[in-house]
Amino acid sequence: MPQIICKNAAFAYDNAIAVSGLDFVVQSGDYLCIVGENGSGKSTLVKGLLGLMKPAGGSIEFGDGLDSNEIGYLPQQTVVQKDFPASVYEVVLSGRLASCGIRPFYSAADKAEAEANMALLGISGLRDSCYRELSGGQQQRVLLARALCATRKLLVLDEPVAGLDPVATQDLYVQIEKINKETGITVVMVSHDVKTAVAYASHILHLKNRQAFFGPAGDYAETAIGKRFLGGDSDV
């Protein structure tokens, strides 16, 4: 069942079209990786997917009963986030805030969801640890568990491995694939690591300020643009 339907969509940034010609469909359970050079429109599209920006042309629609406040989002990590003074459990549980509505407290179901997602990401043992004292890889697992608390349908990840060492990077990719395969949650991830994207994702969306490619990851590897990006430096 389609979850995201883009029909000739375009998005503007600073009163100029940043990305256009977006015509793709993300099905429930897909793992879509958005790739392209810096400034190609990836972050602008993410804002559109999150409902923070309206299309300057065309349309973007959500299916499968998906609401914009039901999207789990993992943004690029900032220095402020790295130094957040809270326990792992508190950070993960805060992902349930959107579901609280007018309730001024977390329900038993909210707390059970936080515990379940910590277990899924293998961080239950860090439950009472201070978030800012964790390694970069551990922090990203915590933030991923927090994003999972906000959704049962769609995760949007903006360069989740940026700044991580190779071991932590590989570990996080494995965790993301596990979430996608074991829970059926759709994953839309922005990445500069094209080679790894093709290895893990089911579909690739390549942007060059417009849609240069959309389709199965295996097909992308056979295209001229795919061969060029995969044959050169993966950090493009």
C-alpha positions as CSV (number, residue, x, y, z in Angstrom):
1,M,0.0,0.0,0.0
2,P,1.4,3.4,-0.9
3,Q,2.6,5.6,2.0
4,I,4.1,8.5,0.1
5,I,3.0,9.6,-3.4
6,C,4.9,12.4,-5.1
7,K,3.4,13.8,-8.3
8,N,5.7,16.1,-10.2
9,A,6.5,17.8,-6.9
10,A,8.8,20.8,-6.5
11,F,10.1,22.5,-3.4
12,A,11.7,25.9,-3.0
13,Y,14.4,27.2,-0.7
14,D,15.1,31.0,-0.3
15,N,12.5,31.8,-3.0
16,A,14.3,29.6,-5.6
17,I,13.3,26.0,-6.7
18,A,15.7,23.7,-4.9
19,V,14.4,20.4,-6.3
20,S,11.8,19.6,-8.9
21,G,10.4,16.8,-11.1
22,L,9.8,14.5,-8.1
23,D,7.5,11.7,-9.3
24,F,7.8,8.6,-7.1
25,V,5.8,6.3,-4.8
26,V,7.0,4.8,-1.6
27,Q,5.2,1.6,-0.7
28,S,4.6,0.4,2.9
29,G,7.7,-1.6,4.0
30,D,10.1,0.0,1.5
31,Y,13.6,1.1,2.4
32,L,14.3,4.1,0.3
33,C,17.7,5.8,0.3
34,I,17.9,9.4,-1.0
35,V,21.4,10.2,-2.5
36,G,23.0,13.0,-4.4
37,E,25.7,15.6,-4.2
38,N,25.6,18.4,-1.6
39,G,23.0,21.0,-2.5
40,S,21.1,18.6,-4.7
41,G,17.8,19.1,-2.7
42,K,17.9,16.2,-0.3
43,S,17.4,18.2,2.9
44,T,14.7,20.3,1.2
45,L,12.8,17.1,0.2
46,V,13.0,15.8,3.8
47,K,11.4,19.0,5.1
48,G,8.6,18.4,2.5
49,L,8.2,14.8,3.7
50,L,7.9,16.0,7.3
51,G,5.2,18.6,6.4
52,L,7.5,21.5,7.3
53,M,7.4,22.8,3.7
54,K,4.6,22.9,1.1
55,P,5.3,22.0,-2.5
56,A,6.0,24.9,-4.8
57,G,4.4,22.8,-7.5
58,G,2.9,19.4,-8.0
59,S,1.8,17.5,-4.9
60,I,2.9,15.1,-2.1
61,E,0.3,12.9,-0.5
62,F,0.4,10.4,2.3
63,G,-1.5,7.1,2.2
64,D,-1.9,4.1,4.5
65,G,-3.7,6.3,7.0
66,L,-0.4,8.1,7.7
67,D,-0.5,11.4,9.6
68,S,2.4,13.9,9.6
69,N,2.7,13.6,13.4
70,E,3.1,9.8,13.1
71,I,6.5,10.1,11.3
72,G,9.5,9.1,13.3
73,Y,12.3,11.5,12.5
74,L,16.0,11.2,13.2
75,P,17.7,14.5,12.2
76,Q,21.4,15.2,11.7
77,Q,22.9,15.2,15.2
78,T,24.1,18.6,16.6
79,V,26.5,19.5,19.4
80,V,23.6,20.5,21.6
81,Q,22.0,17.1,21.1
82,K,25.2,15.3,22.0
83,D,25.3,17.1,25.3
84,F,21.7,16.6,26.3
85,P,21.6,16.0,30.2
86,A,19.0,13.2,30.5
87,S,19.0,9.5,31.0
88,V,18.7,7.1,28.0
89,Y,15.2,6.1,29.1
90,E,14.0,9.8,29.4
91,V,15.3,10.5,25.9
92,V,13.7,7.5,24.3
93,L,10.4,8.0,26.2
94,S,10.2,11.6,24.9
95,G,9.5,10.2,21.5
96,R,6.0,9.5,22.8
97,L,5.2,13.2,23.4
98,A,3.2,13.6,20.2
99,S,1.0,10.7,21.1
100,C,0.2,12.2,24.6
101,G,-2.2,14.8,23.1
102,I,-3.7,16.7,26.0
103,R,-2.5,14.2,28.6
104,P,0.1,15.8,30.9
105,F,1.7,12.4,31.6
106,Y,3.1,9.3,29.9
107,S,0.7,6.3,30.0
108,A,1.7,2.7,30.8
109,A,1.5,2.0,27.1
110,D,4.0,4.8,26.3
111,K,6.4,3.5,28.9
112,A,6.1,-0.1,27.5
113,E,6.8,1.2,24.0
114,A,9.9,2.9,25.2
115,E,11.1,-0.3,26.9
116,A,10.3,-2.4,23.8
117,N,12.3,-0.1,21.5
118,M,15.3,0.0,23.8
119,A,15.2,-3.8,23.7
120,L,15.0,-3.8,19.9
121,L,18.0,-1.5,19.6
122,G,20.0,-3.5,22.3
123,I,20.3,-0.5,24.7
124,S,18.2,-1.7,27.6
125,G,21.4,-2.1,29.6
126,L,22.0,1.6,29.2
127,R,18.6,2.6,30.5
128,D,19.7,4.7,33.4
129,S,23.0,6.0,31.8
130,C,23.4,9.7,31.1
131,Y,22.9,10.3,27.4
132,R,25.7,12.7,27.0
133,E,28.2,10.2,28.4
134,L,27.6,7.7,25.7
135,S,29.7,7.1,22.6
136,G,28.5,8.5,19.3
137,G,27.2,5.1,18.1
138,Q,25.3,4.5,21.4
139,Q,23.7,8.0,21.2
140,Q,22.5,7.3,17.7
141,R,20.9,4.1,18.8
142,V,19.1,6.0,21.6
143,L,17.9,8.6,19.1
144,L,16.7,5.8,16.7
145,A,14.8,4.2,19.6
146,R,13.3,7.6,20.3
147,A,12.2,8.0,16.7
148,L,10.6,4.6,16.7
149,C,8.5,5.6,19.7
150,A,6.8,8.2,17.5
151,T,5.8,5.8,14.7
152,R,4.6,2.4,13.7
153,K,4.7,3.2,10.0
154,L,7.5,5.5,8.7
155,L,11.0,6.5,9.8
156,V,12.8,9.5,8.1
157,L,16.5,9.5,8.8
158,D,18.7,12.4,7.8
159,E,22.3,11.2,7.4
160,P,22.1,9.1,10.6
161,V,25.8,7.9,10.4
162,A,27.4,11.3,9.9
163,G,30.4,11.6,12.2
164,L,30.4,8.0,13.3
165,D,33.5,5.8,13.1
166,P,33.4,2.8,10.6
167,V,32.4,0.2,13.3
168,A,29.6,2.4,14.7
169,T,28.5,3.2,11.1
170,Q,28.2,-0.5,10.1
171,D,26.4,-1.3,13.3
172,L,23.8,1.5,12.8
173,Y,23.2,0.3,9.2
174,V,22.5,-3.2,10.5
175,Q,20.1,-1.8,13.1
176,I,18.2,0.2,10.6
177,E,17.9,-2.9,8.3
178,K,16.7,-4.9,11.3
179,I,14.0,-2.4,12.1
180,N,12.8,-2.4,8.4
181,K,12.7,-6.2,8.1
182,E,11.5,-7.2,11.5
183,T,8.8,-4.5,12.1
184,G,7.8,-3.7,8.5
185,I,8.3,0.0,9.2
186,T,9.1,2.0,6.0
187,V,12.5,3.7,6.1
188,V,13.4,6.8,4.1
189,M,17.0,7.7,4.7
190,V,19.3,10.5,3.3
191,S,22.9,9.3,2.9
192,H,26.1,10.4,1.2
193,D,27.3,6.7,1.4
194,V,26.0,5.6,-2.0
195,K,27.7,2.1,-2.0
196,T,26.2,1.2,1.4
197,A,22.9,2.7,0.4
198,V,22.7,0.3,-2.6
199,A,23.8,-2.6,-0.4
200,Y,21.0,-2.1,2.2
201,A,18.1,-0.1,0.6
202,S,15.3,-1.6,-1.6
203,H,15.0,1.6,-3.6
204,I,17.2,4.6,-4.5
205,L,16.1,8.2,-5.2
206,H,19.0,10.1,-6.8
207,L,18.6,13.9,-6.8
208,K,20.4,16.5,-8.9
209,N,18.1,19.4,-8.0
210,R,15.5,17.2,-9.8
211,Q,14.8,13.5,-9.9
212,A,17.7,11.9,-11.8
213,F,16.7,8.3,-10.8
214,F,14.1,6.4,-8.9
215,G,13.7,2.7,-8.7
216,P,15.0,-0.6,-7.2
217,A,18.6,-0.4,-5.9
218,G,19.7,-3.2,-8.2
219,D,18.5,-1.2,-11.3
220,Y,20.3,1.9,-10.0
221,A,23.6,0.1,-10.0
222,E,23.2,-0.6,-13.7
223,T,22.5,3.0,-14.8
224,A,25.1,5.5,-16.0
225,I,24.6,7.8,-13.0
226,G,24.7,4.8,-10.6
227,K,27.9,3.4,-12.1
228,R,29.6,6.8,-11.9
229,F,28.7,7.3,-8.3
230,L,29.4,3.7,-7.3
231,G,32.7,3.7,-9.2
232,G,34.1,6.8,-7.6
233,D,34.3,8.1,-4.1
234,S,31.2,7.0,-2.1
235,D,31.3,10.3,-0.2
236,V,29.8,12.5,-2.8
